[in-house]
Amino acid sequence: METFNELTEQKTEDGKFSEENTTLKTDVEATEPGSGSGPVIETSETGYENPEIKDIPNDNEDIELGYSFTNTGEINVPPLLIDQILGQEQAVEIVKKAARQRRHVMMIGTPGTGKSLLAKAMAELLPKEELEDIMVYPNAEDSNNPRIRRVPAGKGREIVAAHRAEAQKKAQSKTMILMFLIVGVVIYTILTGQSILIAIFVCLLLLTFGRQFIGRDEALIPKLLVSNYNKQQAPYVDSTAAHAGALLGDVRHDPFQSGGLETPAHDRVEAGDIHKSHKGVLFMDEINILSIESQQSLLTALQEKEYAITGQSERSSGALVKTEPVPCDFIMVAAGNIDALEKMHPALRSRIKGYGYEVYMRESMPDTPENRDKFIRFVAQEVMRDGNIPQFDEDAVKEIIREAMRRSGRKGQLTLKLRDLGGLVRVAGDLARADNAPFTTAEHVLRAKKISRSIEQQLADRYLENKTDYESFFKEGGEIGRVNGLAVIGSDSGIVLPILSEVTPSMSGAQGNIIATGQLKTIAREAVKNVSAVIKKVTGKDIEAIDIHIQFVGTYEGVEGDSASISIATAVLSAYEKIPVDQTIAMTGSLSVRGDVLPVGGVTYKIEAAAQAGIKKVIIPKANESDVMIEDSYKDIIEIIPVSNITEVVEYALVDSPKKQEFLKKLETMLKNDKN
């Protein structure tokens, strides 16, 4: 259904709803009070919970693994990053080809699917022997145009050290000459009886001009701009959100530009990320947030494989300095979400596409024994990378796999959003370490799922805490025009959303209106229009003489999505026909103009949210029936009712009465006529 993006615990503050029909959401550990629901209990780990929900360990016997093991310490972890990546076989093959042929890659996908890890893995595959050091030398002809030289990796330090040693040797010789001159002046003054003031003045002149004379050799020492000394693999540079100077290079401002205090122009040159990644990989996540000017400069660097460094600020003295073109032959790995394509420079994307590959990252993979075995290795990898948590036993790994099934949002799939899942592994390991346990167990994983709740889940607890005081929705009896809808907050939490409806005589007298409040967004408004078509069809009457009012309770910043459609339709039909809705039922589902119930996202966590709130039954689309993977602790306290059309929704949702039976007959007749 609709997604709450922002909720606060104060009654007057805003909450926002938005739709993600394809992403599974997590549960809300909260409850709403009411008659027969029992007391509200607050715990330090889970917030507000339904006391009927017990901490029952999940039955993971049906999760079969390809082999048995005692703990993940027995699992071999591949040494190369490219071999540690799970479920992205297509992307892995493309990265291998791109590394071999030095092609650019653009990866689009949701966060946490392995884009940055693939970029790092690509750097491991590049040959080391091609690496170079880049040096900048002073230009005797034009000091504001420093010269650029490239040398084999590691030679740059030797060259700078040799120049510095030679400069120090010359400086020592010049210092000795200066000291002899000063001593000579002093002796001459004493022997000739000249004024001591004249001697002091002459010595000061010698020191002033001598310092410039001595320091001239140090100013000629080249600067090592990019060093690849002792590097075992090609450079990998993460330039995400870098400003122009950090990305393209810059020239530092010199506050002392005369009088012998100035810093040589070549010594103020600083390499950018494009130069540091020479012969390596430049990774840029969220490339769409890079300014258009920087994207244009990046395009030039990609085309020419060299880019001159100049001062990025017009107010800096560095703006007058521009080096010779600096080598920047890097492999570009751009990444972002699907919206990155909209704000990306068309020419830059064309360059990447024309000289490389585009990859859309998978969000899930089939739930097969082979892929489950990959998750065993995934847990072992996370434990190894952390280095401070105990190994996981077999039951703990099965619980992680079970959570991967739940988070995929689809039956027979395992999620590939492994960053969040890795966070669960680390929290479970922290709990095991706190308990001084030799291994991390399934119990630790279950506790970790409660402790590592997201901000949205915690906001849902506060939201329900406020609803506790004002009893915003009911869980018993029947109410006309009132339905318990289901929503998801952010990406990982569910909540009960009351929807109210009322039918009144038309204000205009000539044309009826459907008035929906709650700041509905585009998709939600269109969903209401679709529902109006069903209402006209079901009632068999013209609604021009009435106004239909629909209220989403507490949605101060808006509602987005169409998964409230069956809730809206049920509330309106109840208000129109004056038949109460069973308040022990909550529902979610989209609705076509022909009355068919269509699938939505997040059904698992919506059901769990309803159970937490004390709801006894949940109506969901039949197409989502196989997607339900609720925790075992919820299975005995809530009934799941799959439906395929509006008639079935009405049959289960409305309170039994002769009026309901008459209305159902009318609906069945209507559906038969449609089929004929």
C-alpha positions in Angstrom: 0.0 0.0 0.0 1.1 3.6 0.6 4.5 4.2 2.1 5.1 6.4 5.2 8.3 8.2 4.6 8.3 10.5 7.6 6.4 10.2 10.8 7.0 11.9 14.1 5.7 11.2 17.6 4.1 14.6 18.0 0.5 14.9 16.9 1.1 18.2 15.1 4.2 17.1 13.2 4.2 15.6 9.7 4.3 12.1 8.3 4.8 11.2 4.7 3.5 8.2 2.6 5.0 7.0 -0.7 4.7 3.8 -2.7 7.1 1.1 -3.6 5.1 -1.7 -5.0 8.1 -4.0 -5.7 10.1 -3.7 -2.5 9.5 -5.8 0.5 9.1 -3.9 3.8 10.0 -4.8 7.3 7.7 -5.2 10.2 6.6 -2.7 12.8 7.0 -3.8 16.4 4.1 -1.8 17.8 0.5 -2.2 18.9 -2.6 -0.3 19.2 -4.8 -0.6 22.3 -8.4 -1.6 22.3 -10.9 -3.8 23.9 -9.8 -7.4 24.0 -6.3 -6.5 22.9 -4.6 -6.8 26.3 -2.2 -4.3 27.8 0.5 -2.6 25.8 4.0 -3.8 26.8 7.2 -1.9 26.1 10.6 -3.6 26.0 14.0 -2.1 25.6 14.7 -4.0 22.4 11.5 -4.0 20.4 9.4 -1.0 21.6 5.6 -1.6 21.7 4.5 -5.1 21.1 1.4 -7.2 21.0 1.6 -9.4 24.1 0.0 -12.3 22.0 3.2 -12.4 20.0 5.7 -14.7 21.5 9.4 -15.0 20.7 9.1 -18.3 18.9 12.3 -19.5 17.1 11.7 -19.9 13.4 11.5 -23.5 12.1 14.4 -23.6 9.6 14.4 -27.3 9.0 13.0 -26.8 5.5 16.1 -24.7 4.6 18.3 -27.3 3.0 22.0 -26.5 2.5 24.4 -28.2 0.1 26.7 -29.4 2.8 26.9 -29.4 6.6 29.4 -27.5 8.7 30.0 -26.7 12.4 30.7 -23.0 11.9 31.7 -20.5 9.2 35.3 -20.7 10.2 35.5 -23.9 8.1 34.4 -22.1 5.0 37.1 -21.1 2.5 36.9 -17.4 1.5 38.2 -16.6 -2.0 41.2 -14.2 -1.9 40.0 -12.1 -4.9 37.1 -9.7 -4.4 35.7 -10.6 -7.8 35.2 -14.2 -6.5 33.5 -13.0 -3.3 30.6 -11.2 -5.2 27.2 -13.1 -4.9 24.5 -13.3 -7.4 25.8 -10.7 -9.9 27.1 -13.2 -12.5 26.4 -11.0 -15.4 28.0 -8.0 -13.8 31.0 -10.0 -12.8 31.6 -11.3 -16.4 31.3 -7.7 -17.8 33.8 -6.4 -15.2 36.2 -9.1 -16.1 35.9 -8.3 -19.8 36.1 -4.5 -19.1 39.3 -5.0 -17.0 40.9 -7.2 -19.7 40.1 -4.7 -22.5 40.2 -1.5 -20.4 36.6 -0.5 -21.0 34.4 1.8 -19.0 31.4 0.5 -17.0 28.2 2.1 -15.8 26.3 0.2 -13.1 22.7 1.1 -12.2 20.9 -0.4 -9.3 19.6 0.0 -5.7 22.1 0.7 -2.9 23.8 -2.2 -1.3 23.9 -4.5 -4.3 27.7 -4.5 -4.8 28.5 -1.7 -7.2 31.5 -0.3 -5.2 32.7 -3.8 -4.5 32.7 -4.6 -8.2 34.7 -1.5 -8.9 37.3 -2.5 -6.3 37.4 -5.9 -7.8 38.1 -4.5 -11.2 41.2 -2.7 -9.9 42.5 -6.0 -8.7 42.2 -7.5 -12.2 44.3 -4.7 -13.9 48.0 -5.5 -14.5 50.4 -3.8 -12.1 53.4 -3.5 -14.4 51.8 -0.6 -16.3 51.7 1.8 -13.3 53.5 5.1 -13.6 54.5 8.0 -11.4 53.7 11.5 -12.5 56.0 14.4 -11.8 55.7 18.2 -12.2 58.8 20.3 -13.0 59.3 24.1 -13.0 59.2 25.7 -16.4 62.1 28.2 -16.9 60.4 29.8 -19.8 57.0 30.3 -18.2 56.7 29.7 -14.4 52.9 29.5 -14.7 53.1 26.6 -17.1 54.8 23.8 -15.1 56.0 20.8 -17.1 54.7 17.3 -16.6 56.8 14.1 -16.9 55.9 10.4 -16.4 58.3 7.8 -15.1 57.9 4.1 -14.1 56.2 3.4 -10.8 58.6 3.9 -7.8 61.2 6.0 -9.8 59.5 9.3 -8.9 60.7 9.1 -5.3 64.3 8.4 -6.4 64.3 11.3 -8.8 63.0 13.7 -6.1 65.4 12.4 -3.6 68.3 12.9 -6.0 67.3 16.4 -6.9 66.8 17.3 -3.2 70.3 15.9 -2.3 71.9 17.9 -5.1 70.1 21.0 -4.1 71.1 20.6 -0.5 74.7 20.1 -1.6 74.7 23.3 -3.6 73.0 25.1 -0.7 75.7 24.0 1.7 78.4 25.3 -0.7 76.6 28.6 -1.2 76.1 28.9 2.6 79.8 28.5 3.2 80.6 31.2 0.6 78.1 33.5 2.3 79.6 32.9 5.7 83.1 33.6 4.4 81.9 36.9 3.0 80.2 37.9 6.3 83.4 37.0 8.2 85.5 39.0 5.7 83.3 42.0 6.1 83.6 41.8 9.9 87.4 41.4 9.8 87.7 44.3 7.2 85.7 46.6 9.5 87.8 45.8 12.5 91.1 46.2 10.6 90.2 49.5 8.9 88.3 51.0 11.9 85.1 51.5 9.9 81.8 52.1 11.7 80.2 48.9 13.0 76.9 50.1 11.7 78.2 49.9 8.1 79.3 46.3 8.8 76.0 45.3 10.2 74.2 46.9 7.1 76.4 45.0 4.7 75.9 41.7 6.5 72.1 42.2 6.4 72.3 42.8 2.7 74.4 39.7 2.2 71.9 37.6 4.2 68.9 39.0 2.4 70.2 38.4 -1.1 72.1 35.3 -0.1 68.9 33.6 1.1 67.3 34.1 -2.3 70.4 32.9 -4.0 70.6 29.8 -1.8 66.9 28.9 -2.0 66.8 29.1 -5.8 68.1 25.5 -6.1 65.4 24.2 -3.8 62.7 25.8 -5.9 63.9 23.8 -8.8 63.2 20.5 -7.1 60.4 18.6 -9.0 57.3 17.6 -7.2 56.0 14.0 -7.2 52.4 14.6 -8.2 51.2 11.0 -8.3 53.1 8.2 -6.6 52.5 4.5 -7.2 55.5 3.4 -5.1 55.3 -0.1 -3.7 51.6 -0.6 -4.9 50.6 -4.2 -5.4 47.7 -3.5 -7.7 46.3 -0.8 -9.9 45.0 2.3 -8.1 41.4 2.5 -7.0 40.0 5.9 -6.3 36.5 6.6 -4.9 35.6 10.0 -6.1 31.9 10.0 -5.0 30.6 13.6 -4.4 34.1 15.1 -5.0 34.2 18.8 -5.7 35.8 20.1 -8.9 39.2 20.7 -7.2 39.4 17.2 -5.7 38.2 15.6 -8.9 40.1 17.5 -11.6 43.1 18.8 -9.7 43.8 22.3 -8.3 46.6 24.8 -7.7 46.9 26.1 -4.2 46.7 29.9 -3.5 50.0 31.6 -2.6 49.5 34.5 -0.2 53.2 35.5 -0.6 53.7 36.2 -4.2 56.9 38.3 -4.1 59.8 39.3 -2.0 61.5 35.9 -2.2 58.7 34.4 0.0 56.6 33.0 -2.9 56.1 29.3 -3.4 57.0 28.0 -6.9 54.0 27.4 -9.1 54.9 23.8 -9.8 55.1 23.1 -6.0 51.5 24.3 -5.5 50.0 22.0 -8.1 47.8 19.2 -6.6 46.6 16.2 -8.5 42.9 15.4 -8.8 41.3 12.0 -8.5 41.3 11.6 -12.3 45.1 11.8 -12.2 45.5 9.6 -9.1 43.6 6.9 -10.8 45.9 6.9 -13.9 46.2 3.3 -15.1 43.6 2.3 -12.5 39.9 2.6 -11.7 38.0 5.8 -10.9 34.7 5.0 -9.2 31.9 7.5 -8.9 28.7 6.6 -7.2 25.6 8.9 -7.6 27.2 10.4 -10.6 24.1 12.5 -11.2 25.0 14.8 -8.3 28.2 15.8 -10.1 27.8 19.3 -11.6 27.3 19.6 -15.3 30.6 21.5 -15.6 32.5 18.8 -13.8 30.8 16.1 -16.0 31.9 18.0 -19.1 35.5 18.1 -17.8 35.3 14.5 -17.0 34.2 13.7 -20.5 37.2 15.6 -21.9 39.5 13.6 -19.6 37.9 10.4 -20.8 38.4 11.4 -24.5 41.9 12.8 -24.3 43.3 10.6 -21.5 45.0 13.6 -20.2 43.8 16.8 -18.5 45.7 19.9 -17.5 45.6 21.1 -13.9 44.6 24.7 -13.2 43.3 26.7 -10.2 39.6 26.1 -9.7 38.9 29.4 -7.9 39.1 32.6 -9.9 40.0 34.5 -6.8 43.1 32.4 -6.1 46.5 33.1 -7.5 46.4 29.5 -8.7 44.0 30.5 -11.4 46.9 31.9 -13.4 48.7 28.5 -13.3 48.0 25.9 -15.9 50.2 22.8 -16.2 50.9 20.8 -19.3 48.4 18.0 -19.9 48.6 15.5 -17.0 48.1 11.8 -17.9 44.7 10.4 -16.7 44.3 7.1 -18.5 41.8 5.6 -16.1 38.8 3.2 -16.4 35.6 4.9 -15.4 33.1 3.0 -13.3 30.0 5.2 -12.8 27.2 4.1 -10.6 23.9 5.3 -9.4 20.2 4.6 -8.9 17.8 4.6 -11.9 17.2 8.3 -11.5 20.9 8.9 -12.2 20.3 8.5 -15.9 18.0 11.6 -15.9 20.6 14.1 -14.7 23.6 12.5 -16.2 25.3 14.5 -19.1 24.1 12.8 -22.3 27.5 13.0 -23.9 29.2 11.5 -20.9 26.8 8.5 -20.9 27.3 8.2 -24.6 31.0 8.0 -24.1 30.7 5.3 -21.5 28.2 3.3 -23.5 30.2 3.7 -26.7 33.5 2.6 -25.2 32.3 0.2 -22.5 29.3 -1.5 -20.9 26.1 -0.7 -19.0 24.9 -3.1 -16.3 21.7 -3.1 -14.3 22.3 -4.8 -11.0 20.1 -7.7 -9.8 18.2 -7.2 -6.6 17.5 -10.9 -6.0 18.5 -14.3 -7.2 16.7 -17.7 -7.4 16.4 -19.6 -4.1 18.3 -22.7 -5.1 20.6 -25.0 -3.0 23.6 -23.6 -4.9 22.7 -20.0 -4.1 22.0 -20.9 -0.5 25.5 -22.2 -0.3 26.8 -18.9 -1.6 25.1 -17.3 1.4 27.2 -19.5 3.7 30.3 -18.0 2.1 28.7 -14.5 2.4 28.4 -14.9 6.1 31.9 -16.2 6.4 33.2 -13.2 4.3 31.4 -10.7 6.6 32.9 -12.3 9.7 36.3 -12.3 8.2 36.1 -8.6 7.1 34.8 -7.5 10.5 37.5 -9.5 12.4 35.9 -8.9 15.8 32.8 -11.2 15.9 32.5 -14.9 16.5 31.9 -17.4 13.7 28.3 -18.3 12.9 27.0 -21.8 13.5 24.8 -23.6 10.9 21.5 -22.6 12.5 22.5 -19.0 12.5 23.4 -19.1 8.8 20.0 -20.7 8.1 18.3 -17.8 9.9 20.3 -15.3 7.8 19.2 -17.2 4.7 15.6 -17.1 5.9 15.9 -13.3 6.3 17.3 -13.1 2.8 14.2 -14.8 1.6 11.9 -12.4 3.4 13.8 -9.3 2.2 13.6 -10.4 -1.4 9.8 -9.8 -1.4 9.1 -12.7 -3.7 8.6 -16.4 -3.3 11.6 -18.5 -4.4 14.1 -15.6 -4.3 17.0 -14.4 -2.2 17.8 -10.8 -1.8 21.0 -9.3 -3.1 20.9 -6.2 -1.0 23.7 -7.6 0.9 24.9 -4.4 2.6 21.9 -4.3 4.9 22.1 -8.1 5.4 25.7 -7.7 6.4 24.7 -5.2 9.0 22.4 -7.9 10.5 25.4 -10.3 10.6 27.5 -7.8 12.4 24.8 -6.9 15.0 24.3 -10.6 15.7 28.0 -11.1 16.1 28.2 -8.2 18.5 25.5 -9.8 20.6 27.4 -13.1 20.6 30.5 -11.3 21.6 28.7 -9.5 24.4 27.5 -12.9 25.7 31.0 -14.3 25.5 29.6 -17.1 23.2 32.0 -19.2 21.2 29.8 -19.0 18.2 26.9 -16.8 16.9 23.7 -18.7 17.1 20.2 -18.4 15.6 19.0 -16.8 18.9 21.6 -14.0 18.4 20.3 -13.4 14.9 16.7 -13.2 16.1 17.7 -10.7 18.8 19.7 -8.8 16.3 16.6 -8.4 14.0 14.8 -6.7 16.8 17.7 -4.5 18.0 18.9 -3.3 14.6 15.6 -1.8 13.7 15.7 1.1 11.2 14.6 4.7 12.0 11.4 4.1 10.1 10.6 1.1 12.4 11.3 3.2 15.5 9.1 6.0 14.1 6.4 3.5 13.6 6.6 2.6 17.3 6.2 6.3 18.2 3.4 6.6 15.7 1.5 3.7 17.3 2.3 5.1 20.7 0.4 8.3 19.8 -2.4 6.3 18.3 -2.6 4.5 21.6 -3.7 7.7 23.3 -6.3 8.7 20.8 -7.6 5.3 19.6 -7.3 6.3 15.9 -8.5 2.9 14.6 -10.6 0.0 16.0 -9.9 -3.7 16.2 -13.3 -5.0 17.2 -16.9 -4.6 16.1 -18.2 -3.1 12.9 -18.1 0.5 11.6 -19.8 2.0 8.5 -17.4 3.6 6.1 -14.3 2.8 8.1 -11.5 0.4 7.0 -8.1 -0.6 8.4 -5.7 -0.2 5.5 -2.1 -1.2 5.6 1.0 0.9 4.8 4.7 0.7 4.7 7.1 3.3 6.2 10.3 4.0 4.2 11.6 0.7 3.0 11.4 -1.6 6.0 8.4 -1.1 8.3 4.6 -1.5 8.2 1.7 0.2 9.9 -2.1 0.3 10.1 -3.6 3.2 8.2 -7.3 4.0 8.9 -9.3 5.1 5.9 -12.7 6.7 6.3 -15.5 7.4 3.8 -18.8 9.3 3.9 -21.5 9.8 1.2 -23.4 13.1 1.2 -25.8 14.9 -1.2 -23.9 16.7 -4.0 -23.1 20.3 -3.1 -23.5 21.5 -6.7 -26.7 19.6 -7.2 -25.8 18.8 -10.8 -22.5 17.0 -10.6 -21.2 14.6 -7.9 -17.6 14.8 -6.8 -15.1 12.4 -5.2 -13.2 14.3 -2.5 -10.1 12.6 -1.1 -8.2 14.3 1.6 -4.7 13.5 2.9 -2.7 15.3 0.2 -2.8 12.5 -2.3 0.0 12.4 -4.9 -0.3 11.5 -8.5 -0.6 7.7 -8.4 -2.9 7.9 -5.4 -5.3 10.3 -7.1 -5.4 8.1 -10.2 -6.1 5.1 -7.9 -9.1 7.0 -6.5 -10.4 7.6 -10.1 -10.1 3.9 -10.8 -12.0 3.1 -7.7 -14.8 5.5 -8.7 -15.3 3.5 -11.9 -15.7 0.3 -9.8 -18.1 2.1 -7.5 -20.3 3.2 -10.3 -20.3 -0.3 -11.8 -21.0 -2.0 -8.5 -23.8 0.2 -7.3 -25.4 0.3 -10.7 -26.4 3.9 -10.1 -25.3 7.3 -11.3 -23.3 9.1 -8.6 -23.8 12.6 -9.9 -26.3 13.3 -7.1 -23.8 12.5 -4.3 -20.4 13.6 -3.1 -18.1 10.8 -1.9 -15.6 11.9 0.8 -12.5 9.8 1.5 -10.1 10.6 4.3 -6.7 9.1 5.0 -6.2 9.6 8.7 -2.9 11.2 9.8 -1.2 11.6 6.4 -0.2 15.2 6.8 2.5 15.2 4.1 0.6 13.1 1.5 -0.2 9.7 0.3 1.3 8.0 -2.8 0.6 4.7 -4.3 -2.4 2.6 -5.5 -2.3 -0.3 -3.0 -5.0 1.4 -0.9 -7.5 0.8 -3.7 -9.5 -2.1 -2.2 -9.5 -0.3 1.2 -11.0 2.8 -0.5 -13.5 0.8 -2.4 -14.6 -1.1 0.7 -15.0 2.1 2.7 -17.0 3.8 0.0 -19.3 0.8 -0.6 -19.9 0.4 3.1 -20.8 4.1 3.4 -23.0 4.0 0.3 -24.8 0.8 1.2 -24.8 1.5 5.0 -23.2 -1.9 5.8 -20.6 -2.0 8.6 -17.1 -3.2 7.9 -15.5 -5.8 10.2 -12.9 -3.9 12.2 -10.9 -7.1 13.0 -9.8 -7.1 9.4 -7.1 -5.1 7.7 -6.5 -5.1 3.9 -4.1 -4.1 1.2 -4.3 -4.5 -2.6 -4.7 -2.6 -5.8 -7.9 -2.6 -7.9 -8.5 -2.5 -11.6 -11.4 -0.7 -13.2 -13.0 -4.1 -13.8 -12.9 -5.0 -10.1 -9.9 -7.4 -10.2 -7.6 -7.2 -7.2 -4.0 -6.7 -8.3 -0.7 -7.5 -6.5 1.2 -4.9 -4.4 4.5 -4.9 -2.6 5.4 -5.3 1.0 2.7 -7.8 1.9 4.8 -9.8 4.4 5.7 -6.8 6.6 2.2 -5.3 6.2 0.8 -8.5 7.7 3.3 -8.5 10.5 2.4 -4.8 11.2 -1.3 -5.8 11.4 -0.5 -8.6 13.8 1.6 -6.3 16.0 -1.4 -3.9 16.1 -3.8 -6.6 17.2 -5.6 -7.2 13.9 -7.0 -10.7 13.6 -7.3 -11.1 9.8 -5.7 -9.6 6.7 -7.0 -9.5 3.1 -4.3 -9.6 0.5 -4.3 -10.1 -3.3 -4.2 -13.7 -4.3 -1.3 -13.0 -6.6 0.7 -12.1 -3.5 -0.2 -15.3 -1.6 3.1 -17.0 -2.4 5.1 -13.9 -1.4 4.0 -14.1 2.3 7.0 -15.1 4.5 6.0 -14.0 7.9 7.8 -15.0 11.1 6.6 -18.1 12.8 5.7 -16.1 15.9 2.9 -14.4 13.8 1.4 -17.5 12.2 -1.0 -18.5 15.0 -2.4 -15.0 15.8 -3.4 -13.8 12.3 -5.4 -15.2 9.5 -4.4 -14.4 5.9 -7.2 -14.2 3.3 -6.2 -14.1 -0.4 -8.8 -12.5 -2.8 -8.9 -12.1 -6.5 -11.9 -9.6 -7.0 -13.9 -7.0 -5.3 -16.7 -9.4 -4.6 -14.5 -11.6 -2.4 -13.2 -8.5 -0.6 -16.7 -7.4 0.2 -17.7 -10.9 1.3 -14.9 -11.1 3.9 -14.8 -7.5 4.9 -18.5 -6.5 5.5 -20.3 -7.7 8.6 -22.9 -10.5 8.0 -26.4 -9.2 7.5 -29.4 -9.7 5.1 -28.4 -6.4 3.5 -24.9 -7.8 2.8 -26.2 -11.0 1.2 -28.4 -8.9 -1.1 -25.5 -6.8 -2.0 -23.3 -9.8 -2.7 -25.9 -11.3 -5.1 -25.9 -8.0 -7.0 -22.1 -8.1 -7.3 -22.1 -11.7 -8.4 -24.6 -10.9 -11.1 -22.5 -8.0 -12.3 -19.4 -10.2 -12.6 -21.2 -12.9 -14.5 -22.5 -10.2 -17.0 -18.9 -9.0 -17.4 -17.7 -12.5 -18.2 -20.5 -13.0 -20.7 
